[in-house]
């Protein structure tokens, strides 16, 4: 559907509409594929106990993700503005709900993920260069409290430097950011396809196939406590295990909504954002399911459960390339995490830009530089993400964990609540603003949105009931935004909405 030619399209200020359908799809897919798909199937296998239920977990994740993406398309086409999900919650419910999402995004969801992905990149670089290690300290852990310390290892340093590099690159303009995104997303998608094909065609292990597919639903072997002493060995424990396992699989498939943050820079956003959400999520979910099939035809389920450091993809690659699999997968995962972080960094700052324009975030984050990107929003995000790399948690055995991992575990359930609210917002806005233009309407409305709300709602309830130690703290993190909202509302100064300009206009001014 061709857009009208509003003033915003030719106005020589604001964002540059430089993201086509391919670019937008690459942001969706590239932000989703990080390191999770290469690792989390080991933990999921321990939670659900069998090959069949492992696949069911990923199928449920796929259905929920695609249903959500197809539903978000309506909101994206209806409100093609920078800020995406923040804007949808603001318009459907209230500015407070929009702010609570944006605040949690900045405090943990986006920045914590950026920190985790950056250190993930460094850890796999360490496979090739052993001096890069989370335990090779430049500054040894300094205890701050009995449960927390701060350190700087070579892996942490690499993670920080990666955040700095990608943040700087994205301040140089949208063109560079999208080129990096496209190149790395195409490369890592090709790498994942290669892993699948090589695993099935070359790594095919008749014994593993017999064990896994001959006992597809048999729950046994090494099982993990999924809450209150339950394991998948009993039917209700299996149900709880499937719900709890979604924290792994949904997190691995998350960030598909990042394209909505960049709506002010998408060409013909009323058409291209819904299409990119559909194409990107369908592509990634299909690859994720096939990757798990590749794992199951190369490795027995018990080997998947007990693989060192949960590196299932590396173990699969080692079957195909004996002795070299770890190094090959390290390169593939470094490419994947580099591209993933570029997409996260690029998109996240656009949400803070929208908040700042409403007077609810640092004013400088709502201003664009001469390259028409929110440079200060990128910098503020980069500083906080880099700082999250440094704190360490102290485990009961005296070993050290990472604070961002705990924070992300805490807010996964909270993120689900925001997804549920956003999709409920489609129903709310149909009632509140029935006459607004809707170039794309949610697929299967109201059945698909309602099914998502029910499915995600059940998972959320189970998480709060059986994973209390990691869910209620997340809710507390969200609630810290309430007083912050009223402080910013009192002190902040809203700014007028900016338009967008075309690539041609920006190029003519030498600003693209």
C-alpha positions in Angstrom: 0.0 0.0 0.0 1.6 3.3 -1.1 1.7 6.0 1.5 0.3 9.5 1.0 3.0 12.2 0.8 2.7 14.1 4.1 4.9 16.9 5.1 6.9 14.5 7.2 8.1 12.7 4.1 9.9 15.8 2.6 10.6 17.7 5.8 14.4 18.1 6.1 14.4 17.2 9.8 13.8 14.1 11.9 14.6 10.5 11.0 15.5 9.3 7.6 13.2 6.7 6.1 16.0 4.4 4.9 14.9 0.9 5.9 13.3 -1.1 3.2 11.5 -4.4 3.6 14.7 -6.5 3.4 16.4 -4.2 6.0 13.5 -4.4 8.3 13.3 -8.2 8.1 17.0 -8.3 8.8 16.5 -6.3 12.0 13.7 -8.7 13.1 15.7 -11.8 12.3 19.1 -10.5 13.3 17.9 -9.2 16.7 16.3 -12.6 17.4 19.3 -14.9 16.5 22.0 -14.4 19.2 23.7 -17.3 21.0 20.6 -18.8 22.7 19.7 -21.3 20.0 23.2 -22.7 20.1 23.0 -23.4 23.9 19.6 -23.4 25.6 18.3 -26.7 24.3 20.5 -28.5 26.8 18.8 -26.8 29.7 15.3 -27.3 28.1 16.1 -31.0 27.7 16.8 -31.3 31.4 13.6 -29.5 32.2 11.3 -31.6 30.0 13.2 -34.8 29.9 12.5 -36.2 26.4 13.2 -35.4 22.7 9.5 -35.0 21.9 8.9 -32.5 24.6 12.0 -30.6 23.7 10.5 -30.1 20.2 7.1 -29.2 21.8 8.7 -26.5 23.8 10.1 -24.9 20.6 6.8 -25.4 18.8 5.0 -23.5 21.6 7.6 -20.8 21.4 7.2 -20.6 17.7 3.4 -20.4 17.8 3.4 -17.7 20.5 6.1 -15.6 18.7 4.4 -15.7 15.3 1.0 -15.0 16.8 2.4 -12.0 18.7 4.2 -10.7 15.6 1.1 -11.1 13.4 -0.9 -9.2 16.0 1.7 -6.4 16.5 1.4 -5.7 12.8 -1.9 -3.9 13.3 -0.4 -1.6 15.9 2.7 -0.9 13.8 0.7 0.0 10.7 -1.7 2.1 12.8 1.0 4.0 14.6 4.2 4.0 12.5 6.2 6.1 14.9 9.6 5.8 16.6 9.2 4.0 19.9 7.0 1.1 18.9 5.8 -0.9 21.8 6.2 2.1 24.2 3.9 4.1 22.0 1.3 1.3 21.7 1.1 0.9 25.5 0.9 4.6 26.0 -2.0 5.0 23.5 -3.9 1.9 24.6 -3.7 2.3 28.3 -1.8 5.4 29.6 1.6 7.1 29.5 2.4 5.4 32.8 2.1 1.9 31.2 4.2 3.0 28.3 6.8 4.4 30.6 7.0 1.3 32.8 7.8 -0.7 29.7 10.4 1.8 28.4 12.0 2.1 31.8 12.3 -1.7 32.2 13.6 -1.9 28.6 16.3 0.6 29.5 17.1 -0.7 33.0 17.3 -4.4 32.1 15.6 -5.9 29.0 17.6 -4.1 26.2 20.7 -3.1 28.1 21.0 -6.4 30.0 20.6 -8.4 26.8 23.2 -6.2 25.1 25.6 -6.9 28.0 24.9 -10.6 27.9 25.3 -10.9 24.1 28.6 -8.9 24.3 30.1 -11.2 26.9 28.8 -14.2 25.0 30.8 -12.9 22.0 33.9 -12.6 24.2 33.5 -16.1 25.6 33.4 -17.7 22.2 36.3 -15.5 21.1 38.0 -17.2 24.0 37.6 -20.6 22.3 40.0 -19.3 19.6 42.1 -17.1 21.9 42.3 -18.6 25.4 43.6 -15.4 27.0 40.0 -14.1 26.6 38.3 -15.6 29.6 35.7 -14.6 32.1 38.2 -15.8 34.8 41.4 -14.1 33.4 41.3 -10.9 35.4 42.7 -7.5 34.7 41.0 -6.4 37.9 40.2 -9.3 40.3 36.8 -9.3 41.9 36.4 -6.7 44.5 33.6 -7.6 47.0 31.0 -4.8 47.4 28.7 -6.8 49.6 28.4 -10.4 50.8 26.6 -11.3 47.6 28.1 -8.9 45.0 31.4 -8.0 43.6 32.8 -6.0 40.7 35.6 -7.2 38.3 37.2 -6.7 34.9 38.3 -9.8 33.1 39.6 -10.0 29.6 36.2 -11.3 28.5 34.4 -8.4 30.2 36.8 -6.0 28.6 36.1 -7.4 25.1 32.4 -7.2 25.9 32.7 -3.5 26.9 34.8 -2.7 23.8 32.2 -4.4 21.6 29.4 -2.3 23.0 31.5 0.8 22.6 32.4 -0.1 18.9 28.8 -0.8 17.9 27.4 2.2 19.7 29.9 4.5 18.0 29.1 2.9 14.6 25.4 3.5 15.0 26.0 7.2 15.9 27.4 7.5 12.4 24.0 7.1 10.8 21.4 4.6 9.8 23.1 3.6 6.5 26.1 2.1 8.3 23.9 0.5 11.0 21.7 -1.2 8.4 24.7 -2.4 6.3 26.2 -4.1 9.3 22.9 -5.6 10.2 22.2 -7.0 6.8 25.7 -8.4 6.3 25.9 -10.1 9.6 22.2 -11.4 9.6 22.6 -12.9 6.2 25.9 -14.5 7.2 24.7 -16.0 10.5 21.4 -17.2 8.9 23.5 -19.0 6.3 25.7 -20.4 9.1 22.6 -21.7 11.0 21.3 -23.3 7.7 24.7 -24.9 7.2 24.7 -26.3 10.7 21.2 -27.8 10.1 22.1 -29.3 6.7 25.5 -30.7 7.8 24.0 -32.1 11.0 21.2 -33.9 9.1 23.2 -35.0 6.0 26.7 -35.7 7.5 26.2 -35.9 11.2 23.3 -38.3 11.0 23.9 -40.8 13.9 21.8 -43.9 13.6 22.1 -44.7 17.3 21.0 -41.2 18.3 18.1 -41.3 15.9 17.0 -44.7 17.3 17.3 -43.5 20.9 15.7 -40.1 20.4 12.9 -40.9 17.9 12.3 -44.4 19.1 11.6 -43.1 22.6 10.3 -39.7 21.5 8.0 -39.1 24.6 9.9 -41.1 27.2 10.8 -38.9 30.1 13.9 -40.0 31.9 17.6 -39.6 32.6 19.0 -36.4 34.1 16.1 -34.1 35.1 16.0 -30.7 36.6 13.9 -29.4 39.5 11.4 -27.0 37.9 10.0 -25.6 41.1 8.8 -26.8 44.5 10.6 -30.2 44.0 8.7 -31.0 40.8 10.4 -32.7 37.8 9.1 -33.8 34.4 8.9 -37.4 35.8 5.3 -36.7 36.8 2.6 -35.3 34.5 2.0 -32.1 36.3 5.8 -31.6 36.7 6.1 -32.0 32.9 3.4 -29.3 32.4 5.3 -27.0 34.8 8.6 -27.9 33.1 7.2 -27.0 29.6 6.1 -23.6 31.0 9.4 -22.9 32.8 11.4 -24.0 29.8 9.8 -21.1 27.9 12.0 -18.7 29.7 14.9 -20.2 27.7 13.2 -20.6 24.3 11.2 -17.4 24.4 14.2 -15.4 25.4 16.2 -17.0 22.5 13.4 -15.9 20.2 12.9 -12.5 21.7 13.6 -9.0 20.4 11.5 -9.5 17.2 9.6 -6.4 18.3 12.7 -4.2 17.9 11.7 -3.2 14.4 8.7 -1.4 15.9 11.1 1.0 17.7 12.5 2.1 14.3 9.2 2.7 12.7 10.1 6.4 12.0 12.9 5.1 9.7 11.0 2.4 7.7 9.9 3.2 4.2 6.2 2.7 3.7 6.0 1.5 7.4 2.3 0.6 7.2 3.1 -2.2 4.7 6.7 -3.0 5.5 6.6 -3.4 9.3 3.8 -5.9 9.4 5.5 -7.9 6.5 8.9 -7.8 8.2 7.4 -9.0 11.5 5.8 -11.9 9.7 8.8 -12.8 7.4 11.4 -12.4 10.1 9.7 -14.4 12.8 8.6 -17.2 10.5 12.2 -17.5 9.1 13.8 -17.7 12.6 11.3 -20.0 14.2 11.6 -22.4 11.2 15.4 -22.4 11.6 15.1 -22.9 15.4 12.9 -26.0 15.0 15.2 -27.4 12.3 18.3 -26.8 14.4 16.8 -28.8 17.2 16.0 -31.6 14.8 19.7 -31.5 13.7 20.8 -31.8 17.4 18.5 -34.8 17.8 19.8 -36.7 14.8 23.4 -36.2 15.8 23.3 -36.5 19.6 21.4 -38.8 22.0 19.1 -36.9 24.4 21.3 -37.7 27.4 24.3 -36.3 25.6 22.4 -33.1 24.9 21.5 -32.8 28.6 25.0 -33.2 29.8 27.1 -31.5 27.0 29.9 -29.3 28.5 28.9 -25.7 29.2 25.5 -26.5 27.4 27.2 -25.9 24.0 24.9 -28.2 22.0 25.6 -26.7 18.6 29.4 -27.1 19.2 28.9 -30.7 20.1 26.8 -31.2 16.9 29.5 -29.5 14.8 32.1 -31.7 16.4 30.2 -34.8 15.1 30.4 -33.3 11.6 34.0 -31.9 11.9 35.7 -34.1 14.6 38.2 -32.0 16.6 37.3 -28.7 14.8 33.6 -28.3 15.7 34.2 -26.1 18.7 36.3 -23.6 16.7 33.9 -23.6 13.8 30.9 -22.9 16.0 32.9 -20.3 17.9 33.3 -18.3 14.7 29.6 -18.8 13.8 28.4 -17.6 17.2 30.7 -14.6 17.2 29.2 -13.6 13.9 25.7 -14.2 15.3 26.2 -12.2 18.5 27.9 -9.3 16.7 25.0 -8.9 14.4 22.5 -9.5 17.2 24.0 -6.7 19.3 24.1 -4.3 16.4 20.3 -4.7 16.0 19.7 -4.4 19.7 21.8 -1.2 20.0 20.4 0.4 16.9 16.7 -0.2 17.8 16.8 0.4 21.6 17.8 4.0 21.4 14.7 4.8 19.3 12.4 3.8 22.2 14.3 6.2 24.6 14.0 8.9 21.9 10.2 8.6 22.0 10.2 8.6 25.8 12.4 11.7 25.8 10.1 13.5 23.3 7.3 12.9 25.8 9.4 14.5 28.6 9.9 11.1 30.3 13.6 10.5 29.7 16.9 12.4 29.4 16.1 15.3 27.1 19.3 14.8 25.0 18.1 11.3 24.1 15.2 12.9 22.3 17.5 14.9 19.9 19.0 13.7 16.7 22.5 14.4 15.5 23.5 15.6 12.1 23.3 12.1 10.8 19.6 11.9 12.0 20.1 9.3 14.7 19.6 9.7 18.5 23.3 9.8 19.3 22.9 10.6 23.0 20.2 7.9 23.4 22.7 5.5 21.9 25.5 6.7 24.2 23.3 6.6 27.4 22.2 3.1 26.5 25.8 2.1 25.7 27.1 3.4 29.0 24.5 1.6 31.1 24.9 -1.7 29.1 28.7 -1.5 29.6 28.3 -0.9 33.3 26.1 -4.0 33.6 29.0 -6.1 32.3 31.1 -5.3 35.4 29.1 -6.4 38.5 29.4 -10.1 39.5 27.2 -12.1 41.8 28.8 -14.4 44.4 27.5 -17.9 44.4 27.2 -20.1 47.5 30.3 -22.1 46.5 32.3 -18.9 46.2 32.3 -18.8 42.4 31.2 -15.7 40.5 28.2 -15.2 38.2 27.1 -12.2 36.3 24.5 -9.6 37.5 23.0 -9.1 34.1 22.1 -12.8 33.9 20.2 -12.6 37.1 18.4 -9.4 36.1 17.4 -10.9 32.7 16.1 -14.0 34.5 14.0 -11.7 36.8 12.4 -9.7 34.0 11.5 -12.4 31.5 8.2 -12.9 33.3 7.7 -9.1 33.4 8.4 -8.9 29.6 5.7 -11.5 29.0 3.3 -9.3 30.9 4.1 -6.4 28.7 3.6 -8.5 25.6 0.2 -9.6 26.9 -0.8 -6.0 27.7 0.3 -4.8 24.2 -1.7 -7.5 22.4 -4.7 -6.7 24.7 -4.1 -3.1 23.6 -5.3 -4.2 20.1 -8.7 -5.0 21.5 -8.7 -1.9 23.7 -7.9 0.4 20.7 -10.6 -1.3 18.5 -13.0 0.0 21.1 -11.4 3.4 22.0 -10.5 4.4 18.4 -12.7 2.4 16.1 -12.4 4.9 13.2 -8.6 5.1 13.1 -7.0 3.9 9.9 -5.8 0.3 10.1 -3.9 -0.5 6.9 -3.2 -4.0 8.3 -5.6 -5.8 10.7 -4.4 -8.4 13.1 -4.5 -11.8 11.5 -7.3 -14.0 12.9 -8.6 -11.2 15.1 -9.9 -11.7 17.8 -9.1 -15.4 18.0 -5.3 -15.3 17.5 -4.7 -12.3 19.9 -6.9 -14.0 22.5 -5.1 -17.3 22.1 -1.8 -15.6 22.7 -3.1 -13.8 25.8 -4.3 -17.1 27.2 -1.1 -19.1 26.3 1.3 -16.4 27.6 -0.9 -15.8 30.6 -0.8 -19.5 31.6 3.0 -19.5 31.3 3.3 -16.3 33.4 1.1 -17.6 36.1 3.1 -20.8 36.3 6.4 -18.9 36.5 5.1 -16.7 39.3 3.8 -19.8 41.2 6.8 -22.1 40.7 9.8 -19.8 40.0 9.1 -17.3 42.7 12.7 -16.5 43.4 13.2 -15.2 39.9 9.8 -13.7 39.0 8.8 -11.5 41.9 12.1 -9.5 41.9 11.4 -8.8 38.2 8.0 -7.3 39.1 9.8 -5.1 41.7 12.2 -3.9 39.0 9.2 -2.8 36.9 7.5 -1.1 39.9 10.6 1.0 40.5 9.5 2.9 37.5 6.4 4.3 39.1 8.1 7.0 41.3 10.6 7.7 38.4 7.6 8.3 36.1 6.1 11.0 38.4 9.5 12.7 38.9 10.1 12.9 35.1 6.5 14.0 34.5 7.0 16.9 36.9 10.5 17.8 35.7 10.6 16.8 32.1 9.7 19.0 29.1 7.8 17.4 26.2 9.0 18.2 22.7 7.0 18.5 19.5 6.8 15.4 17.3 9.3 15.4 14.5 8.7 14.2 11.0 10.9 12.0 8.8 12.8 12.7 5.6 13.6 10.6 2.5 17.0 9.1 1.8 17.2 11.3 -1.3 16.7 14.5 0.7 19.3 13.4 3.3 21.8 12.4 0.6 21.3 15.8 -1.1 22.3 17.5 2.2 25.3 15.1 2.7 23.7 13.7 5.9 23.2 10.1 5.0 
